[in-house]
Amino acid sequence: MISGMDGPSPINGSNLRFDSFGDALFAKKPRLPAMGWNSWNAFGSGNTEELTGAMVLKIKELELDKLGYRYIVLDDGCYCPERDGGHLRSDTVKFPSGFKAMADLIHSHGLKFGMYNDIGTRLCSGAEVGIYGHEETDCEDYIKWEIDFLKVDNCYYMWDNATFADPQNAKYSYAPNIKSIEIDGMSHEASKADITGTRAEIKNGIATFIGTFDGTAPDHTPIGLRSSELIFGIVAEEKCTKDLHVTYASGAEEGTGQWLQVAIEDNIFFDGLLPPTKSNDSFEVSPAIKIELHEGSNKLRIMNHRRQENTLLSYSKIRRGLEAAGDRDIVFSICEWGKTQPQDWGHKVGDSWRILNDITFQVGSDGNPGTAKWEDDYTTSITSQYNKAVIMDEFAGLDKGWNDPDMLVIGMDGINDIMCRSHMAMWCMLNAPLMLGLDLRRVSKGGALYNIIANKDLIALDQDPLGIQAKRIFTTISCANPDKEYIRDNKRTDVLLKPLANGDIALGFFNLDQEDKSYNISIDIDMLVRASGDKITNKGSFQNAGSFRIKDLLTGAECEFTEKSFSSGILSPCDCKVIRITPLP
Amino acid sequence: MTTERFVIELCRITGMESDGIYAKGRKNGWLEAEDEISKDRPLTRKNAARIFHMYLLKVLHVNDLDISGAKDLRDLYDCRICANHIAQAYMRGIMNARELKRDGGFLWFDLNGTDDDEEVMAQLSRFSSIADCSLI
């Protein structure tokens, strides 16, 4: 039995709390999005030492490392499904030489070695070697194996209803349904309290869904307050200690839980499970909870932020373990699929955070490229990931980390070359990690796949040292705030603007529709400067430019012209145009 | 039914020699280490789907169907790793969904559930028909 399996760990100190999500936790090394190859989309659980070695050789042969693709990451399926004396070890058939030998091979080619684990008790594949309870030991082993990158998943997590976890773990993620509270014999109805955010609601006089949106599926926007609290205004004539009683009904399902947090302003007085009630509509009065009121008006918060706090705590234990690597630089890739709104807290521990569930469930295997889609009503498509990532630019940056719309699906069946090209351009404009997910033996220098993944001009956008994710400044679907509104209807064209370190800007036009667009979108210089907000620091250079040098980053064509507007041209289905604009005197 | 018995039955109906099958199956990529280590455990439906699917891919070289046809399974996306295995086993008619009548009725796969021996043998029989066709 692993210690700490009987409930979420206590959270000591305030730096892992919801109220401190904006604060730093570890020293942060500014880092551009990671680039490399990950085994999952190419080979699923079937990756082997032999296949990985072949990918290493192809990266060198194609000189992809010179373009920035340096991390070789072993995803799920590489471990023996049981620990050996408490330690991880490799699958004896797939990786008979062990992980250190794999690391040595990869390092001998001047590349970097990445591995995978899971914050739960098992890996997603089911192997019973999740890092939970083994953080220190596993990190020591990872450091011994000289890893340079660690991706950590979220399956079988005990304190949330994550994939393969007990669905009833939702009891930890939500507060109970609340009818009222009582202090000093005075009852305060939930229906008259304030609700923060949009997750909770009052239904028949009962406050429910007090907690955090589950962001795994594409249903909810990542923008705005993603959690809800129930707020009571309590007036005290003097500083005093009182007994609080909560009338509640507990559950173990998304929306109704059993875990309650009570705070006055930022002082937390209770953080734990209440006794279960008979059902989620069978109300009982809680044991007394001591609270301290100050003189005057008190903001009493009934809440449960544990969905985010527990997950952050788990990732922070790993990050702390990796600190022992000292000068060894290890990229930490958070892969909890956007479930707990990691855009709020991911920067505290990681270098990137996945924003949704997987981009494809039809991964490849040796001899089978797998299948991807341009659009889908779940997360499993290029546009599903793009539609969420494109409004998340304010969460990303050199001082924070990167939104991760999952690994590239370029080269899979189900998408044509135009879709692949736009996919690459999108990910580069969005400062996404660029993890190739195809069998590189299918790539030849100068071939269609190579030309897409080796587009130096697009990669330069992703790796631009300014590190500013593109902002959507216009879309053909009517909306007031194109940079903030979550739009899932793909019958549209988006315009993205990305400032660059040398004072240039990149402008991208993306036709998301699978039909031709007959219109031509023009963006004039004034709109471009206005829409950029404070992101362009050399606005005058653009407004006063005598002419512009334009480079089409997909065709490589360059020209100079004096007009002060930039056009999309007619875009074919799923096509894009991305230009780099340099203002000239 | 245990994983071991399932694997042996699968070998029997496909005419594959079952001696040393874990080593062969793992090398060939249709069995995983956990199948061998946990061979005495009851076979879950998600693991049965995985083995059926990977056998189709790796031994019979049968291409995947588009996963969209399995979207009527309400728990398909609960299993990000095995969604494709489940979809392929379901869409090919090897493994049936379970139908619930709550809320007007819906289908689900029951990933972590198990089937009784009679049902697993019926699945193997249906799989055998597909395997026979793929060899023609």
Interface residues (C-beta under 8 A of the other chain):
Chain A: S45 G46 D76 G77 C80 P81 E82 D91 T92 V93 K94 C124 S125 G126 A127 C155 T163 F164 A217 W337 N357 D358 F361 Q362 V363 S365 D366 G367 N368 T371 Y378 T380 G414
Chain B: A23 R26 K27 G29 E32 A33 E34 I37 S38 N47 M54 L57 K58 H61 N63 D64 D66 I67 Y77 D78 C79 R80 I81 A83 N84 A87 L111 N112
